[in-house]
Amino acid sequence: MLEVKDVDMIFGGLAALKDVSLTVPQNQIHGLIGPNGSGKTTLINVITGFYTPTSGEVIFDGKKISGMPPNAISLAGLGRTFQNVNLFPEMTALENVMTGYCARTKHNIASAIFHSKLYRKEEKEGYETAMRQLHFVGLSEDINTKAKNLPYGKRRLLEIARLLATDPKLVLLDEPVAGMNEQESEEVAQLVRKMREEGGRTILLIEHHMKFVMSLCDELTVLSSGKKIAEGPPAEIQKNEQVIECYLGKRRAKSA
């Protein structure tokens, strides 16, 4: 589903990513971990078209997407969330999710003004899609609540519902449980599994919450200082001396 090949990302002489490769098979939950400043978000920005890599390429669903604009990558079926929740605060939950569906519509301004047959059809489909995704993430009772009035955990779920309305094949989640308590984190973990099992989606996620990552992911890729230092199943990564050293420091890793 996703293949990152030998990617370098250099900013003014600073190498944020150095020869990074990554493969995510279809229907896998793949975790991307590493300490702060390791290059995780930079890699996600390369994958989703916010940055064009200095060298290397990104292949999604058999097609090269590196160099394509973010909106074209989204339309190709690769969607993402961001570290900071970014919703329309004065809009209801339903309206927020319908904006996600808007990326898939084909009507133009004139069609909207005159309420053409196509506009009415897509408006109905957008409403039905939004309702379905709100139900999927567990927000059926909050459809008419303004985003600004939802608690933090529900705003995170709303962001995921809006993303799902774009109908992505591959979902990239950037720190989806940041700031959540254990119960909220477990609810997100269950949702991620549901996205794979019922929605047939492939998931790539960045997260610092190790319990969340280790219990959820099939495979993990570990970055440090812009380089890939390890890759494999969670049980293997937990025992990797280089990974332990990366997180704990050399002296503490030895004592551990």
C-alpha distance (Angstrom), angle and dihedral (degrees) to the residues before:
residue distance angle dihedral
M1 . . .
L2 3.81 . .
E3 3.79 131.1 .
V4 3.80 125.0 178.0
K5 3.81 110.4 -167.1
D6 3.82 123.3 -159.7
V7 3.81 95.0 -42.4
D8 3.81 121.8 -171.9
M9 3.81 121.4 -176.0
I10 3.80 115.6 -170.7
F11 3.81 125.0 -177.4
G12 3.81 113.2 -167.5
G13 3.78 93.4 -35.4
L14 3.82 94.9 -39.6
A15 3.80 112.7 115.0
A16 3.81 106.6 -143.2
L17 3.83 91.1 172.7
K18 3.78 126.0 25.5
D19 3.79 121.2 -165.9
V20 3.81 94.7 -36.8
S21 3.81 119.2 177.5
L22 3.78 126.5 -179.3
T23 3.80 135.8 170.9
V24 3.81 124.4 -163.0
P25 3.83 114.5 -174.0
Q26 3.79 120.8 -146.8
N27 3.83 115.2 -79.9
Q28 3.82 93.5 13.5
I29 3.81 126.8 132.1
H30 3.79 102.6 -140.0
G31 3.80 124.2 -174.8
L32 3.80 126.2 -149.9
I33 3.80 111.3 -160.2
G34 3.78 139.6 167.0
P35 3.81 140.5 124.7
N36 3.80 122.2 -70.0
G37 3.79 111.3 -68.4
S38 3.80 93.8 23.4
G39 3.83 93.8 122.3
K40 3.82 101.4 -102.6
T41 3.80 98.4 130.7
T42 3.80 91.0 39.6
L43 3.80 88.5 57.0
I44 3.82 91.6 49.0
N45 3.82 89.1 49.8
V46 3.80 89.4 52.3
I47 3.80 92.0 48.9
T48 3.81 93.3 48.9
G49 3.81 96.1 45.3
F50 3.81 101.0 -107.4
Y51 3.81 87.3 116.8
T52 3.80 128.4 31.3
P53 3.82 108.3 -140.8
T54 3.78 118.1 -114.7
S55 3.80 86.8 -132.7
G56 3.78 137.5 -8.8
E57 3.80 127.7 46.5
V58 3.79 144.3 -108.9
I59 3.81 120.8 -134.0
F60 3.80 119.5 -164.1
D61 3.80 122.2 -174.7
G62 3.81 90.2 -18.5
K63 3.82 95.8 -49.2
K64 3.80 130.1 102.2
I65 3.80 108.2 -118.0
S66 3.81 102.9 167.8
G67 3.80 106.3 116.2
M68 3.81 93.7 25.8
P69 3.85 117.8 118.9
P70 3.83 117.6 -103.1
N71 3.81 94.4 -110.4
A72 3.81 91.8 54.9
I73 3.82 90.6 48.7
S74 3.80 89.9 50.3
L75 3.81 91.1 51.0
A76 3.81 88.8 50.1
G77 3.81 87.6 62.4
L78 3.79 106.2 -93.5
G79 3.81 114.0 119.5
R80 3.79 134.8 173.4
T81 3.76 146.3 -170.6
F82 3.82 124.9 -144.2
Q83 3.80 135.5 -126.5
N84 3.80 91.3 -109.1
V85 3.80 118.6 52.1
N86 3.80 107.6 -114.6
L87 3.80 111.5 -173.5
F88 3.80 133.3 147.5
P89 3.83 97.9 -97.0
E90 3.81 98.2 -160.6
M91 3.80 94.0 47.6
T92 3.79 123.6 85.7
A93 3.77 122.7 -110.7
L94 3.80 89.1 -103.5
E95 3.80 93.1 50.9
N96 3.81 91.8 48.0
V97 3.80 92.3 54.2
M98 3.80 92.0 45.5
T99 3.81 88.5 59.4
G100 3.80 87.2 62.6
Y101 3.79 90.2 56.6
C102 3.82 90.4 50.7
A103 3.82 89.8 77.2
R104 3.81 88.1 67.8
T105 3.81 98.5 48.9
K106 3.81 124.5 106.1
H107 3.81 103.6 -164.3
N108 3.82 119.5 109.8
I109 3.81 133.5 -142.4
A110 3.80 94.1 -87.2
S111 3.80 90.2 50.5
A112 3.81 89.8 52.9
I113 3.81 93.8 47.2
F114 3.80 93.7 51.4
H115 3.82 94.9 36.2
S116 3.77 93.9 -125.6
K117 3.79 123.0 -164.2
L118 3.83 90.1 -100.7
Y119 3.81 91.8 50.2
R120 3.82 92.5 50.3
K121 3.80 91.1 46.8
E122 3.82 93.2 50.7
E123 3.80 92.6 43.3
K124 3.81 89.2 55.4
E125 3.82 91.8 46.1
G126 3.81 90.7 48.6
Y127 3.79 91.6 52.3
E128 3.81 92.7 47.8
T129 3.82 92.0 46.7
A130 3.80 92.2 49.6
M131 3.80 92.5 48.8
R132 3.79 90.7 49.1
Q133 3.81 93.7 50.2
L134 3.81 93.6 45.1
H135 3.79 88.2 53.7
F136 3.82 90.2 46.4
V137 3.82 93.1 56.6
G138 3.81 94.3 41.0
L139 3.81 100.9 -104.5
S140 3.82 99.8 116.0
E141 3.81 91.6 122.2
D142 3.81 93.1 51.4
I143 3.81 101.5 54.4
N144 3.81 94.2 116.6
T145 3.81 96.5 38.9
K146 3.80 116.3 108.4
A147 3.79 112.7 -115.0
K148 3.80 92.0 -121.6
N149 3.81 90.2 59.6
L150 3.80 95.9 53.9
P151 3.82 119.6 98.1
Y152 3.79 116.2 -108.0
G153 3.80 96.1 -100.1
K154 3.80 92.2 52.7
R155 3.81 91.5 47.9
R156 3.81 87.4 57.7
L157 3.80 90.0 51.4
L158 3.80 90.4 47.4
E159 3.80 90.3 54.0
I160 3.81 89.4 53.6
A161 3.81 91.1 48.2
R162 3.81 90.1 52.7
L163 3.80 89.9 50.1
L164 3.82 91.6 50.0
A165 3.81 89.2 53.3
T166 3.82 87.4 68.2
D167 3.84 86.7 62.3
P168 3.82 98.0 -127.6
K169 3.79 123.1 -169.7
L170 3.80 90.5 -158.2
V171 3.81 121.6 36.5
L172 3.82 120.5 -158.9
L173 3.79 113.1 -162.2
D174 3.81 116.3 -166.9
E175 3.83 108.3 -156.2
P176 3.84 94.9 -34.5
V177 3.83 95.2 179.9
A178 3.81 99.2 41.0
G179 3.81 108.5 139.1
M180 3.81 94.2 10.3
N181 3.79 128.3 125.2
E182 3.82 122.2 -123.9
Q183 3.80 95.0 -92.0
E184 3.81 92.8 50.3
S185 3.80 90.4 46.0
E186 3.80 91.0 53.1
E187 3.81 90.3 50.8
V188 3.81 89.8 54.3
A189 3.81 90.6 47.2
Q190 3.81 89.8 53.7
L191 3.81 89.5 48.3
V192 3.81 92.0 51.5
R193 3.81 90.7 51.7
K194 3.81 89.1 47.9
M195 3.82 90.5 51.5
R196 3.79 89.1 56.4
E197 3.80 99.3 38.8
E198 3.81 100.9 39.4
G199 3.79 101.5 21.2
G200 3.80 96.8 40.4
R201 3.80 90.9 -134.1
T202 3.77 129.6 152.2
I203 3.82 114.9 -132.1
L204 3.79 133.4 -154.8
L205 3.79 114.3 -177.7
I206 3.79 138.6 -178.0
E207 3.77 115.0 -152.4
H208 3.81 140.8 155.3
H209 3.82 93.7 -160.5
M210 3.81 99.0 99.9
K211 3.81 96.9 -168.7
F212 3.79 89.4 53.4
V213 3.80 93.1 48.3
M214 3.80 97.9 43.1
S215 3.80 94.4 49.4
L216 3.79 95.3 45.1
C217 3.81 111.9 36.1
D218 3.80 128.7 83.8
E219 3.81 92.2 -159.7
L220 3.79 135.8 11.9
T221 3.79 132.2 -152.6
V222 3.80 116.8 -160.6
L223 3.81 123.2 -153.9
S224 3.78 127.7 -168.1
S225 3.82 125.1 176.6
G226 3.79 90.4 -12.5
K227 3.81 95.3 -52.5
K228 3.79 131.9 104.4
I229 3.80 107.3 -117.5
A230 3.80 101.5 171.1
E231 3.78 143.9 5.9
G232 3.79 133.2 -177.1
P233 3.81 145.5 84.9
P234 3.84 117.4 -31.3
A235 3.81 94.6 -106.7
E236 3.78 90.1 55.9
I237 3.81 94.7 44.5
Q238 3.83 91.8 51.8
K239 3.80 89.6 61.0
N240 3.81 97.2 42.3
E241 3.81 108.1 119.2
Q242 3.79 93.9 -152.7
V243 3.81 91.0 53.2
I244 3.81 92.1 47.5
E245 3.80 89.7 49.5
C246 3.79 90.6 48.2
Y247 3.81 92.1 55.9
L248 3.79 101.8 33.3
G249 3.80 104.1 28.5
K250 3.80 126.6 -112.8
R251 3.83 99.7 -78.6
R252 3.81 95.5 44.3
A253 3.80 91.0 44.8
K254 3.80 90.5 56.3
S255 3.80 92.5 48.5
A256 3.80 90.1 48.1
